[in-house]
């Protein structure tokens, strides 16, 4: 049989088995079962049913035993609905692909979460360093302002000293002038008055 016909037969068997499990199978052990695919032998005498079973490992094993025990019933449903020369013997195999894909998705999600945490930590450290730099700049500005204020105070003190020295110098000059005036007055008082009399 050609590969195309095998694929079509496998898809038909998958639909029949899937619907029978959902609607007609009464085995309480078979729960949360999804038919993933069917691999049909070239002579159509055997078909491997790939199923995905949700739940713990014990629940998966229980559901798989229920499916194997129900193989005869499901084969009869295939014979009723599909016109083939042979009714394939069914074997059920748990497909680990979905389980692995879920595990991979969980790992990827965990990695993404760790990456976001790392990026957040880096951004926090960057913000902290920025704040430290800002604080350092503020301290430098304050120190510069203090130095400028001290320089201004020193300049004011120097100016006051200069003014004080100028005042003292002016006072000394005024005192000298006063002394000179007193000396001149006293000299005038001591000197005899000039007269026209030659005897004097």
Secondary structure, 3 states (H helix, E strand, C coil): CCHHHHHHHHHHHHHHHHHHHHHCCCCCCCCCEEEEEEEECCCCCEEEEEEEECCCHHHHHHHHHHHHHCHHHHHHHHHHHCCCCCCCEEEEEECCHHHHHHHHHHHHHHHHHHHHHHHHHHHHHHHHHHHHHHHHHHHHHHHHHHHHHHHHHHHHHHHHHHHHHHHHHHHHHHHHHHHHHHHHHHHHHHCCCCCCCCCC
